Amino acid sequence: MLFMLIGLIFVLAAILVWRKSGVRHPYSKGVLLAILITVTAAVCLAQNYTASLIPEANDGIGISNEPARWIIGEDGWSRESFKAWFENAMYLALLLIAAYPAVLALEARRERR
């Protein structure tokens, strides 16, 4: 949960800095940054979920990488929760990828005015 809050603050801060410095299309760049963070998180969560499917390899169920630990936390470990976290990260990444062209088009339209 802390990972998501820090990621959101980072993206919002980057958008503000880009707006203040006059960078073109700061919101779409912010969405791209959010996509990058979300896809990275999804990869870490996917690796953690697949590692949990082979408990013999890890001497039981556990968190297999630090980013997954930052996202999931220390409570409620189960294969089902690992899968749910991974699926939610993928849905968020797909939503952001779908939103990117719309945000870019809105920014381009606003810039033409």
Biopython code that builds the backbone (N, CA, C, O; Angstrom):
import numpy as np
from Bio.PDB.StructureBuilder import StructureBuilder

atoms = [
    (1, "MET", "N", (0.822, -1.183, 0.000)),
    (1, "MET", "CA", (0.000, 0.000, 0.000)),
    (1, "MET", "C", (0.872, 1.255, 0.000)),
    (1, "MET", "O", (0.561, 2.232, -0.681)),
    (2, "LEU", "N", (1.937, 1.227, 0.746)),
    (2, "LEU", "CA", (2.858, 2.353, 0.800)),
    (2, "LEU", "C", (3.488, 2.591, -0.575)),
    (2, "LEU", "O", (3.712, 3.736, -0.967)),
    (3, "PHE", "N", (3.768, 1.529, -1.293)),
    (3, "PHE", "CA", (4.339, 1.629, -2.637)),
    (3, "PHE", "C", (3.426, 2.438, -3.552)),
    (3, "PHE", "O", (3.890, 3.298, -4.301)),
    (4, "MET", "N", (2.126, 2.157, -3.487)),
    (4, "MET", "CA", (1.175, 2.857, -4.345)),
    (4, "MET", "C", (1.094, 4.336, -3.983)),
    (4, "MET", "O", (1.011, 5.189, -4.867)),
    (5, "LEU", "N", (1.116, 4.635, -2.711)),
    (5, "LEU", "CA", (1.074, 6.025, -2.270)),
    (5, "LEU", "C", (2.329, 6.776, -2.716)),
    (5, "LEU", "O", (2.240, 7.898, -3.215)),
    (6, "ILE", "N", (3.475, 6.168, -2.538)),
    (6, "ILE", "CA", (4.730, 6.801, -2.964)),
    (6, "ILE", "C", (4.755, 6.962, -4.484)),
    (6, "ILE", "O", (5.193, 7.995, -4.989)),
    (7, "GLY", "N", (4.291, 5.949, -5.212)),
    (7, "GLY", "CA", (4.235, 6.041, -6.668)),
    (7, "GLY", "C", (3.315, 7.156, -7.134)),
    (7, "GLY", "O", (3.649, 7.886, -8.068)),
    (8, "LEU", "N", (2.164, 7.296, -6.497)),
    (8, "LEU", "CA", (1.227, 8.363, -6.850)),
    (8, "LEU", "C", (1.822, 9.742, -6.569)),
    (8, "LEU", "O", (1.711, 10.652, -7.390)),
    (9, "ILE", "N", (2.445, 9.884, -5.418)),
    (9, "ILE", "CA", (3.086, 11.166, -5.072)),
    (9, "ILE", "C", (4.197, 11.484, -6.065)),
    (9, "ILE", "O", (4.341, 12.633, -6.482)),
    (10, "PHE", "N", (4.982, 10.483, -6.448)),
    (10, "PHE", "CA", (6.073, 10.675, -7.403)),
    (10, "PHE", "C", (5.540, 11.138, -8.757)),
    (10, "PHE", "O", (6.082, 12.067, -9.356)),
    (11, "VAL", "N", (4.474, 10.487, -9.239)),
    (11, "VAL", "CA", (3.897, 10.851, -10.535)),
    (11, "VAL", "C", (3.325, 12.261, -10.482)),
    (11, "VAL", "O", (3.555, 13.053, -11.396)),
    (12, "LEU", "N", (2.578, 12.588, -9.420)),
    (12, "LEU", "CA", (2.009, 13.936, -9.295)),
    (12, "LEU", "C", (3.097, 15.007, -9.201)),
    (12, "LEU", "O", (2.974, 16.075, -9.801)),
    (13, "ALA", "N", (4.150, 14.722, -8.455)),
    (13, "ALA", "CA", (5.264, 15.674, -8.349)),
    (13, "ALA", "C", (5.939, 15.867, -9.698)),
    (13, "ALA", "O", (6.292, 16.988, -10.063)),
    (14, "ALA", "N", (6.118, 14.787, -10.436)),
    (14, "ALA", "CA", (6.742, 14.891, -11.766)),
    (14, "ALA", "C", (5.874, 15.733, -12.699)),
    (14, "ALA", "O", (6.396, 16.551, -13.457)),
    (15, "ILE", "N", (4.559, 15.540, -12.651)),
    (15, "ILE", "CA", (3.659, 16.336, -13.488)),
    (15, "ILE", "C", (3.767, 17.809, -13.127)),
    (15, "ILE", "O", (3.832, 18.664, -14.011)),
    (16, "LEU", "N", (3.788, 18.111, -11.835)),
    (16, "LEU", "CA", (3.911, 19.510, -11.413)),
    (16, "LEU", "C", (5.221, 20.134, -11.867)),
    (16, "LEU", "O", (5.242, 21.275, -12.330)),
    (17, "VAL", "N", (6.299, 19.398, -11.737)),
    (17, "VAL", "CA", (7.610, 19.911, -12.172)),
    (17, "VAL", "C", (7.602, 20.131, -13.680)),
    (17, "VAL", "O", (8.099, 21.151, -14.157)),
    (18, "TRP", "N", (7.052, 19.199, -14.427)),
    (18, "TRP", "CA", (7.000, 19.338, -15.876)),
    (18, "TRP", "C", (6.136, 20.527, -16.284)),
    (18, "TRP", "O", (6.479, 21.248, -17.222)),
    (19, "ARG", "N", (5.014, 20.739, -15.585)),
    (19, "ARG", "CA", (4.159, 21.896, -15.893)),
    (19, "ARG", "C", (4.882, 23.199, -15.627)),
    (19, "ARG", "O", (4.831, 24.122, -16.440)),
    (20, "LYS", "N", (5.565, 23.277, -14.476)),
    (20, "LYS", "CA", (6.268, 24.510, -14.108)),
    (20, "LYS", "C", (7.422, 24.810, -15.062)),
    (20, "LYS", "O", (7.722, 25.974, -15.326)),
    (21, "SER", "N", (8.068, 23.769, -15.578)),
    (21, "SER", "CA", (9.222, 23.980, -16.450)),
    (21, "SER", "C", (8.837, 24.105, -17.922)),
    (21, "SER", "O", (9.713, 24.266, -18.771)),
    (22, "GLY", "N", (7.553, 24.036, -18.237)),
    (22, "GLY", "CA", (7.102, 24.255, -19.598)),
    (22, "GLY", "C", (7.254, 23.080, -20.539)),
    (22, "GLY", "O", (7.282, 23.276, -21.754)),
    (23, "VAL", "N", (7.351, 21.879, -20.029)),
    (23, "VAL", "CA", (7.457, 20.685, -20.873)),
    (23, "VAL", "C", (6.114, 20.467, -21.574)),
    (23, "VAL", "O", (5.057, 20.607, -20.959)),
    (24, "ARG", "N", (6.162, 20.126, -22.854)),
    (24, "ARG", "CA", (4.924, 19.845, -23.593)),
    (24, "ARG", "C", (4.302, 18.544, -23.119)),
    (24, "ARG", "O", (5.012, 17.577, -22.845)),
    (25, "HIS", "N", (3.005, 18.515, -23.024)),
    (25, "HIS", "CA", (2.215, 17.334, -22.664)),
    (25, "HIS", "C", (2.629, 16.724, -21.317)),
    (25, "HIS", "O", (2.973, 15.544, -21.265)),
    (26, "PRO", "N", (2.601, 17.493, -20.246)),
    (26, "PRO", "CA", (3.043, 16.953, -18.956)),
    (26, "PRO", "C", (2.125, 15.850, -18.412)),
    (26, "PRO", "O", (2.591, 14.935, -17.733)),
    (27, "TYR", "N", (0.825, 15.937, -18.707)),
    (27, "TYR", "CA", (-0.099, 14.935, -18.176)),
    (27, "TYR", "C", (0.084, 13.582, -18.855)),
    (27, "TYR", "O", (0.044, 12.543, -18.196)),
    (28, "SER", "N", (0.283, 13.594, -20.158)),
    (28, "SER", "CA", (0.512, 12.327, -20.849)),
    (28, "SER", "C", (1.860, 11.729, -20.445)),
    (28, "SER", "O", (1.999, 10.508, -20.371)),
    (29, "LYS", "N", (2.841, 12.574, -20.187)),
    (29, "LYS", "CA", (4.122, 12.058, -19.680)),
    (29, "LYS", "C", (3.941, 11.466, -18.287)),
    (29, "LYS", "O", (4.588, 10.480, -17.936)),
    (30, "GLY", "N", (3.059, 12.071, -17.497)),
    (30, "GLY", "CA", (2.744, 11.516, -16.175)),
    (30, "GLY", "C", (2.062, 10.166, -16.276)),
    (30, "GLY", "O", (2.337, 9.262, -15.488)),
    (31, "VAL", "N", (1.169, 10.031, -17.253)),
    (31, "VAL", "CA", (0.518, 8.729, -17.468)),
    (31, "VAL", "C", (1.548, 7.697, -17.908)),
    (31, "VAL", "O", (1.496, 6.548, -17.470)),
    (32, "LEU", "N", (2.487, 8.095, -18.774)),
    (32, "LEU", "CA", (3.545, 7.164, -19.182)),
    (32, "LEU", "C", (4.402, 6.726, -17.994)),
    (32, "LEU", "O", (4.772, 5.557, -17.883)),
    (33, "LEU", "N", (4.709, 7.665, -17.117)),
    (33, "LEU", "CA", (5.469, 7.329, -15.915)),
    (33, "LEU", "C", (4.673, 6.366, -15.040)),
    (33, "LEU", "O", (5.233, 5.416, -14.494)),
    (34, "ALA", "N", (3.373, 6.607, -14.904)),
    (34, "ALA", "CA", (2.524, 5.706, -14.126)),
    (34, "ALA", "C", (2.461, 4.318, -14.766)),
    (34, "ALA", "O", (2.445, 3.308, -14.064)),
    (35, "ILE", "N", (2.425, 4.272, -16.105)),
    (35, "ILE", "CA", (2.444, 2.980, -16.803)),
    (35, "ILE", "C", (3.736, 2.240, -16.496)),
    (35, "ILE", "O", (3.717, 1.046, -16.200)),
    (36, "LEU", "N", (4.848, 2.941, -16.567)),
    (36, "LEU", "CA", (6.143, 2.325, -16.284)),
    (36, "LEU", "C", (6.182, 1.750, -14.865)),
    (36, "LEU", "O", (6.623, 0.618, -14.665)),
    (37, "ILE", "N", (5.728, 2.518, -13.897)),
    (37, "ILE", "CA", (5.725, 2.051, -12.503)),
    (37, "ILE", "C", (4.790, 0.866, -12.340)),
    (37, "ILE", "O", (5.136, -0.108, -11.670)),
    (38, "THR", "N", (3.603, 0.935, -12.949)),
    (38, "THR", "CA", (2.612, -0.128, -12.802)),
    (38, "THR", "C", (3.063, -1.414, -13.480)),
    (38, "THR", "O", (2.878, -2.499, -12.930)),
    (39, "VAL", "N", (3.649, -1.307, -14.658)),
    (39, "VAL", "CA", (4.124, -2.509, -15.358)),
    (39, "VAL", "C", (5.282, -3.147, -14.583)),
    (39, "VAL", "O", (5.364, -4.371, -14.482)),
    (40, "THR", "N", (6.166, -2.324, -14.042)),
    (40, "THR", "CA", (7.250, -2.856, -13.212)),
    (40, "THR", "C", (6.681, -3.580, -11.994)),
    (40, "THR", "O", (7.138, -4.669, -11.646)),
    (41, "ALA", "N", (5.697, -2.982, -11.354)),
    (41, "ALA", "CA", (5.063, -3.625, -10.199)),
    (41, "ALA", "C", (4.389, -4.928, -10.615)),
    (41, "ALA", "O", (4.477, -5.925, -9.899)),
    (42, "ALA", "N", (3.716, -4.930, -11.770)),
    (42, "ALA", "CA", (3.039, -6.141, -12.234)),
    (42, "ALA", "C", (4.035, -7.260, -12.513)),
    (42, "ALA", "O", (3.758, -8.421, -12.213)),
    (43, "VAL", "N", (5.181, -6.928, -13.081)),
    (43, "VAL", "CA", (6.214, -7.944, -13.340)),
    (43, "VAL", "C", (6.706, -8.525, -12.014)),
    (43, "VAL", "O", (6.854, -9.741, -11.887)),
    (44, "CYS", "N", (6.958, -7.674, -11.037)),
    (44, "CYS", "CA", (7.412, -8.160, -9.725)),
    (44, "CYS", "C", (6.347, -9.023, -9.059)),
    (44, "CYS", "O", (6.661, -10.051, -8.459)),
    (45, "LEU", "N", (5.091, -8.603, -9.164)),
    (45, "LEU", "CA", (4.003, -9.382, -8.569)),
    (45, "LEU", "C", (3.787, -10.695, -9.315)),
    (45, "LEU", "O", (3.453, -11.706, -8.697)),
    (46, "ALA", "N", (3.972, -10.694, -10.631)),
    (46, "ALA", "CA", (3.856, -11.935, -11.400)),
    (46, "ALA", "C", (4.946, -12.919, -11.000)),
    (46, "ALA", "O", (4.692, -14.113, -10.843)),
    (47, "GLN", "N", (6.154, -12.409, -10.837)),
    (47, "GLN", "CA", (7.252, -13.282, -10.416)),
    (47, "GLN", "C", (6.988, -13.836, -9.027)),
    (47, "GLN", "O", (7.268, -15.005, -8.759)),
    (48, "ASN", "N", (6.452, -13.009, -8.147)),
    (48, "ASN", "CA", (6.141, -13.459, -6.798)),
    (48, "ASN", "C", (5.037, -14.521, -6.818)),
    (48, "ASN", "O", (5.122, -15.520, -6.103)),
    (49, "TYR", "N", (4.008, -14.304, -7.633)),
    (49, "TYR", "CA", (2.913, -15.262, -7.725)),
    (49, "TYR", "C", (3.391, -16.596, -8.285)),
    (49, "TYR", "O", (3.047, -17.650, -7.751)),
    (50, "THR", "N", (4.178, -16.560, -9.354)),
    (50, "THR", "CA", (4.648, -17.823, -9.931)),
    (50, "THR", "C", (5.594, -18.551, -8.976)),
    (50, "THR", "O", (5.607, -19.781, -8.931)),
    (51, "ALA", "N", (6.383, -17.794, -8.214)),
    (51, "ALA", "CA", (7.257, -18.441, -7.223)),
    (51, "ALA", "C", (6.436, -19.089, -6.126)),
    (51, "ALA", "O", (6.854, -20.106, -5.571)),
    (52, "SER", "N", (5.281, -18.531, -5.798)),
    (52, "SER", "CA", (4.447, -19.113, -4.744)),
    (52, "SER", "C", (3.776, -20.402, -5.201)),
    (52, "SER", "O", (3.313, -21.185, -4.372)),
    (53, "LEU", "N", (3.717, -20.632, -6.509)),
    (53, "LEU", "CA", (3.112, -21.861, -7.022)),
    (53, "LEU", "C", (4.009, -23.070, -6.827)),
    (53, "LEU", "O", (3.552, -24.208, -6.937)),
    (54, "ILE", "N", (5.285, -22.831, -6.537)),
    (54, "ILE", "CA", (6.243, -23.916, -6.306)),
    (54, "ILE", "C", (6.776, -23.775, -4.880)),
    (54, "ILE", "O", (7.895, -23.293, -4.700)),
    (55, "PRO", "N", (6.013, -24.179, -3.860)),
    (55, "PRO", "CA", (6.445, -23.955, -2.483)),
    (55, "PRO", "C", (7.722, -24.713, -2.116)),
    (55, "PRO", "O", (8.434, -24.306, -1.199)),
    (56, "GLU", "N", (8.020, -25.808, -2.816)),
    (56, "GLU", "CA", (9.235, -26.561, -2.508)),
    (56, "GLU", "C", (10.488, -25.749, -2.814)),
    (56, "GLU", "O", (11.519, -25.916, -2.161)),
    (57, "ALA", "N", (10.395, -24.872, -3.808)),
    (57, "ALA", "CA", (11.552, -24.067, -4.202)),
    (57, "ALA", "C", (11.885, -23.012, -3.159)),
    (57, "ALA", "O", (13.033, -22.580, -3.055)),
    (58, "ASN", "N", (10.894, -22.597, -2.390)),
    (58, "ASN", "CA", (11.091, -21.514, -1.432)),
    (58, "ASN", "C", (10.901, -21.941, 0.018)),
    (58, "ASN", "O", (10.844, -21.098, 0.914)),
    (59, "ASP", "N", (10.806, -23.239, 0.250)),
    (59, "ASP", "CA", (10.574, -23.736, 1.602)),
    (59, "ASP", "C", (9.292, -23.137, 2.174)),
    (59, "ASP", "O", (9.281, -22.620, 3.291)),
    (60, "GLY", "N", (8.219, -23.213, 1.401)),
    (60, "GLY", "CA", (6.937, -22.647, 1.813)),
    (60, "GLY", "C", (6.601, -21.426, 0.988)),
    (60, "GLY", "O", (7.272, -21.114, 0.004)),
    (61, "ILE", "N", (5.563, -20.749, 1.398)),
    (61, "ILE", "CA", (5.121, -19.561, 0.666)),
    (61, "ILE", "C", (5.804, -18.335, 1.266)),
    (61, "ILE", "O", (5.983, -18.240, 2.480)),
    (62, "GLY", "N", (6.176, -17.411, 0.406)),
    (62, "GLY", "CA", (6.833, -16.201, 0.889)),
    (62, "GLY", "C", (6.916, -15.166, -0.205)),
    (62, "GLY", "O", (6.535, -15.420, -1.348)),
    (63, "ILE", "N", (7.407, -14.017, 0.141)),
    (63, "ILE", "CA", (7.614, -12.939, -0.822)),
    (63, "ILE", "C", (8.982, -13.150, -1.456)),
    (63, "ILE", "O", (9.980, -13.331, -0.758)),
    (64, "SER", "N", (9.019, -13.125, -2.791)),
    (64, "SER", "CA", (10.260, -13.491, -3.466)),
    (64, "SER", "C", (11.077, -12.294, -3.947)),
    (64, "SER", "O", (12.195, -12.479, -4.428)),
    (65, "ASN", "N", (10.556, -11.074, -3.831)),
    (65, "ASN", "CA", (11.334, -9.900, -4.224)),
    (65, "ASN", "C", (10.873, -8.687, -3.422)),
    (65, "ASN", "O", (9.746, -8.641, -2.929)),
    (66, "GLU", "N", (11.747, -7.728, -3.306)),
    (66, "GLU", "CA", (11.469, -6.561, -2.455)),
    (66, "GLU", "C", (10.323, -5.683, -2.951)),
    (66, "GLU", "O", (9.495, -5.267, -2.141)),
    (67, "PRO", "N", (10.240, -5.385, -4.253)),
    (67, "PRO", "CA", (9.088, -4.585, -4.675)),
    (67, "PRO", "C", (7.752, -5.245, -4.339)),
    (67, "PRO", "O", (6.802, -4.556, -3.969)),
    (68, "ALA", "N", (7.669, -6.556, -4.462)),
    (68, "ALA", "CA", (6.435, -7.261, -4.084)),
    (68, "ALA", "C", (6.175, -7.109, -2.587)),
    (68, "ALA", "O", (5.024, -6.971, -2.172)),
    (69, "ARG", "N", (7.212, -7.133, -1.785)),
    (69, "ARG", "CA", (7.063, -6.937, -0.335)),
    (69, "ARG", "C", (6.555, -5.525, -0.036)),
    (69, "ARG", "O", (5.720, -5.340, 0.849)),
    (70, "TRP", "N", (7.060, -4.527, -0.775)),
    (70, "TRP", "CA", (6.599, -3.146, -0.572)),
    (70, "TRP", "C", (5.128, -3.012, -0.925)),
    (70, "TRP", "O", (4.400, -2.256, -0.282)),
    (71, "ILE", "N", (4.683, -3.744, -1.950)),
    (71, "ILE", "CA", (3.305, -3.639, -2.418)),
    (71, "ILE", "C", (2.356, -4.440, -1.531)),
    (71, "ILE", "O", (1.329, -3.921, -1.094)),
    (72, "ILE", "N", (2.691, -5.688, -1.266)),
    (72, "ILE", "CA", (1.788, -6.583, -0.541)),
    (72, "ILE", "C", (1.849, -6.359, 0.963)),
    (72, "ILE", "O", (0.827, -6.423, 1.646)),
    (73, "GLY", "N", (3.021, -6.101, 1.471)),
    (73, "GLY", "CA", (3.173, -5.943, 2.911)),
    (73, "GLY", "C", (3.499, -7.264, 3.594)),
    (73, "GLY", "O", (3.876, -8.238, 2.944)),
    (74, "GLU", "N", (3.352, -7.280, 4.877)),
    (74, "GLU", "CA", (3.751, -8.448, 5.662)),
    (74, "GLU", "C", (2.586, -9.334, 6.093)),
    (74, "GLU", "O", (2.805, -10.383, 6.698)),
    (75, "ASP", "N", (1.368, -8.936, 5.796)),
    (75, "ASP", "CA", (0.195, -9.687, 6.273)),
    (75, "ASP", "C", (-0.589, -10.277, 5.116)),
    (75, "ASP", "O", (-0.553, -9.772, 3.994)),
    (76, "GLY", "N", (-1.301, -11.361, 5.412)),
    (76, "GLY", "CA", (-2.243, -11.934, 4.462)),
    (76, "GLY", "C", (-1.631, -12.627, 3.270)),
    (76, "GLY", "O", (-2.161, -12.530, 2.163)),
    (77, "TRP", "N", (-0.538, -13.317, 3.465)),
    (77, "TRP", "CA", (0.097, -14.013, 2.357)),
    (77, "TRP", "C", (-0.675, -15.278, 2.012)),
    (77, "TRP", "O", (-0.928, -16.109, 2.885)),
    (78, "SER", "N", (-1.041, -15.428, 0.776)),
    (78, "SER", "CA", (-1.625, -16.655, 0.251)),
    (78, "SER", "C", (-1.489, -16.615, -1.259)),
    (78, "SER", "O", (-1.291, -15.551, -1.846)),
    (79, "ARG", "N", (-1.593, -17.757, -1.873)),
    (79, "ARG", "CA", (-1.507, -17.778, -3.336)),
    (79, "ARG", "C", (-2.624, -16.936, -3.949)),
    (79, "ARG", "O", (-2.421, -16.244, -4.946)),
    (80, "GLU", "N", (-3.801, -17.006, -3.337)),
    (80, "GLU", "CA", (-4.942, -16.252, -3.849)),
    (80, "GLU", "C", (-4.704, -14.743, -3.755)),
    (80, "GLU", "O", (-5.035, -14.000, -4.680)),
    (81, "SER", "N", (-4.130, -14.295, -2.637)),
    (81, "SER", "CA", (-3.876, -12.855, -2.506)),
    (81, "SER", "C", (-2.756, -12.420, -3.456)),
    (81, "SER", "O", (-2.817, -11.324, -4.013)),
    (82, "PHE", "N", (-1.739, -13.257, -3.647)),
    (82, "PHE", "CA", (-0.680, -12.925, -4.595)),
    (82, "PHE", "C", (-1.259, -12.801, -6.005)),
    (82, "PHE", "O", (-0.910, -11.887, -6.751)),
    (83, "LYS", "N", (-2.150, -13.733, -6.361)),
    (83, "LYS", "CA", (-2.778, -13.683, -7.682)),
    (83, "LYS", "C", (-3.658, -12.440, -7.808)),
    (83, "LYS", "O", (-3.649, -11.784, -8.850)),
    (84, "ALA", "N", (-4.405, -12.114, -6.776)),
    (84, "ALA", "CA", (-5.280, -10.936, -6.816)),
    (84, "ALA", "C", (-4.467, -9.648, -6.975)),
    (84, "ALA", "O", (-4.842, -8.774, -7.756)),
    (85, "TRP", "N", (-3.360, -9.527, -6.241)),
    (85, "TRP", "CA", (-2.503, -8.341, -6.374)),
    (85, "TRP", "C", (-1.952, -8.237, -7.794)),
    (85, "TRP", "O", (-1.932, -7.154, -8.378)),
    (86, "PHE", "N", (-1.503, -9.368, -8.347)),
    (86, "PHE", "CA", (-0.971, -9.380, -9.711)),
    (86, "PHE", "C", (-2.043, -8.986, -10.720)),
    (86, "PHE", "O", (-1.795, -8.154, -11.593)),
    (87, "GLU", "N", (-3.234, -9.577, -10.609)),
    (87, "GLU", "CA", (-4.307, -9.268, -11.552)),
    (87, "GLU", "C", (-4.719, -7.801, -11.465)),
    (87, "GLU", "O", (-4.952, -7.160, -12.490)),
    (88, "ASN", "N", (-4.808, -7.272, -10.261)),
    (88, "ASN", "CA", (-5.175, -5.871, -10.104)),
    (88, "ASN", "C", (-4.123, -4.940, -10.714)),
    (88, "ASN", "O", (-4.464, -3.920, -11.313)),
    (89, "ALA", "N", (-2.853, -5.294, -10.560)),
    (89, "ALA", "CA", (-1.786, -4.494, -11.167)),
    (89, "ALA", "C", (-1.886, -4.541, -12.693)),
    (89, "ALA", "O", (-1.669, -3.530, -13.361)),
    (90, "MET", "N", (-2.210, -5.701, -13.238)),
    (90, "MET", "CA", (-2.358, -5.816, -14.691)),
    (90, "MET", "C", (-3.551, -5.004, -15.186)),
    (90, "MET", "O", (-3.456, -4.327, -16.209)),
    (91, "TYR", "N", (-4.675, -5.065, -14.468)),
    (91, "TYR", "CA", (-5.851, -4.280, -14.857)),
    (91, "TYR", "C", (-5.539, -2.785, -14.817)),
    (91, "TYR", "O", (-5.945, -2.041, -15.710)),
    (92, "LEU", "N", (-4.829, -2.351, -13.799)),
    (92, "LEU", "CA", (-4.461, -0.936, -13.705)),
    (92, "LEU", "C", (-3.537, -0.549, -14.858)),
    (92, "LEU", "O", (-3.700, 0.518, -15.449)),
    (93, "ALA", "N", (-2.575, -1.401, -15.178)),
    (93, "ALA", "CA", (-1.668, -1.115, -16.295)),
    (93, "ALA", "C", (-2.440, -1.020, -17.604)),
    (93, "ALA", "O", (-2.186, -0.117, -18.401)),
    (94, "LEU", "N", (-3.375, -1.931, -17.839)),
    (94, "LEU", "CA", (-4.174, -1.891, -19.061)),
    (94, "LEU", "C", (-5.054, -0.648, -19.107)),
    (94, "LEU", "O", (-5.225, -0.046, -20.167)),
    (95, "LEU", "N", (-5.608, -0.263, -17.968)),
    (95, "LEU", "CA", (-6.419, 0.957, -17.900)),
    (95, "LEU", "C", (-5.584, 2.193, -18.233)),
    (95, "LEU", "O", (-6.023, 3.062, -18.986)),
    (96, "LEU", "N", (-4.383, 2.264, -17.668)),
    (96, "LEU", "CA", (-3.506, 3.399, -17.948)),
    (96, "LEU", "C", (-3.062, 3.415, -19.405)),
    (96, "LEU", "O", (-2.983, 4.482, -20.014)),
    (97, "ILE", "N", (-2.776, 2.259, -19.967)),
    (97, "ILE", "CA", (-2.384, 2.178, -21.375)),
    (97, "ILE", "C", (-3.535, 2.632, -22.267)),
    (97, "ILE", "O", (-3.313, 3.317, -23.265)),
    (98, "ALA", "N", (-4.757, 2.256, -21.916)),
    (98, "ALA", "CA", (-5.925, 2.685, -22.685)),
    (98, "ALA", "C", (-6.179, 4.184, -22.521)),
    (98, "ALA", "O", (-6.648, 4.835, -23.455)),
    (99, "ALA", "N", (-5.875, 4.734, -21.350)),
    (99, "ALA", "CA", (-6.120, 6.154, -21.085)),
    (99, "ALA", "C", (-5.075, 7.047, -21.736)),
    (99, "ALA", "O", (-5.351, 8.218, -21.997)),
    (100, "TYR", "N", (-3.897, 6.532, -21.999)),
    (100, "TYR", "CA", (-2.816, 7.357, -22.534)),
    (100, "TYR", "C", (-3.186, 8.091, -23.826)),
    (100, "TYR", "O", (-2.990, 9.305, -23.897)),
    (101, "PRO", "N", (-3.713, 7.408, -24.854)),
    (101, "PRO", "CA", (-4.051, 8.144, -26.078)),
    (101, "PRO", "C", (-5.110, 9.232, -25.843)),
    (101, "PRO", "O", (-5.057, 10.297, -26.460)),
    (102, "ALA", "N", (-6.058, 8.963, -24.960)),
    (102, "ALA", "CA", (-7.089, 9.962, -24.675)),
    (102, "ALA", "C", (-6.484, 11.190, -24.007)),
    (102, "ALA", "O", (-6.818, 12.321, -24.362)),
    (103, "VAL", "N", (-5.600, 10.975, -23.047)),
    (103, "VAL", "CA", (-4.952, 12.102, -22.365)),
    (103, "VAL", "C", (-4.090, 12.884, -23.346)),
    (103, "VAL", "O", (-4.089, 14.114, -23.330)),
    (104, "LEU", "N", (-3.361, 12.181, -24.193)),
    (104, "LEU", "CA", (-2.520, 12.848, -25.194)),
    (104, "LEU", "C", (-3.375, 13.662, -26.164)),
    (104, "LEU", "O", (-3.012, 14.788, -26.507)),
    (105, "ALA", "N", (-4.498, 13.113, -26.609)),
    (105, "ALA", "CA", (-5.379, 13.835, -27.522)),
    (105, "ALA", "C", (-5.969, 15.072, -26.862)),
    (105, "ALA", "O", (-6.057, 16.127, -27.490)),
    (106, "LEU", "N", (-6.371, 14.955, -25.607)),
    (106, "LEU", "CA", (-6.913, 16.116, -24.886)),
    (106, "LEU", "C", (-5.861, 17.207, -24.722)),
    (106, "LEU", "O", (-6.157, 18.393, -24.868)),
    (107, "GLU", "N", (-4.638, 16.801, -24.419)),
    (107, "GLU", "CA", (-3.563, 17.789, -24.286)),
    (107, "GLU", "C", (-3.266, 18.467, -25.617)),
    (107, "GLU", "O", (-3.045, 19.677, -25.660)),
    (108, "ALA", "N", (-3.257, 17.705, -26.696)),
    (108, "ALA", "CA", (-2.982, 18.269, -28.015)),
    (108, "ALA", "C", (-4.092, 19.232, -28.417)),
    (108, "ALA", "O", (-3.822, 20.284, -28.996)),
    (109, "ARG", "N", (-5.327, 18.880, -28.115)),
    (109, "ARG", "CA", (-6.455, 19.763, -28.438)),
    (109, "ARG", "C", (-6.361, 21.049, -27.637)),
    (109, "ARG", "O", (-6.590, 22.134, -28.170)),
    (110, "ARG", "N", (-6.027, 20.933, -26.368)),
    (110, "ARG", "CA", (-5.903, 22.119, -25.508)),
    (110, "ARG", "C", (-4.749, 23.000, -25.974)),
    (110, "ARG", "O", (-4.838, 24.224, -25.885)),
    (111, "GLU", "N", (-3.692, 22.411, -26.458)),
    (111, "GLU", "CA", (-2.527, 23.161, -26.917)),
    (111, "GLU", "C", (-2.833, 23.946, -28.189)),
    (111, "GLU", "O", (-2.288, 25.032, -28.390)),
    (112, "ARG", "N", (-3.697, 23.411, -29.047)),
    (112, "ARG", "CA", (-4.035, 24.077, -30.309)),
    (112, "ARG", "C", (-4.854, 25.352, -30.079)),
    (112, "ARG", "O", (-4.831, 26.261, -30.909)),
    (113, "ARG", "N", (-5.561, 25.421, -28.978)),
    (113, "ARG", "CA", (-6.405, 26.600, -28.693)),
    (113, "ARG", "C", (-5.625, 27.789, -28.302)),
    (113, "ARG", "O", (-6.201, 28.844, -28.035)),
]
sb = StructureBuilder()
sb.init_structure("model")
sb.init_model(0)
sb.init_chain("A")
sb.init_seg("    ")
for serial, (resi, resn, name, xyz) in enumerate(atoms, 1):
    if name == "N":
        sb.init_residue(resn, " ", resi, " ")
    sb.init_atom(name, np.array(xyz, "f"), 0.0, 1.0, " ", f" {name:<3s}", serial, name[0])
structure = sb.get_structure()
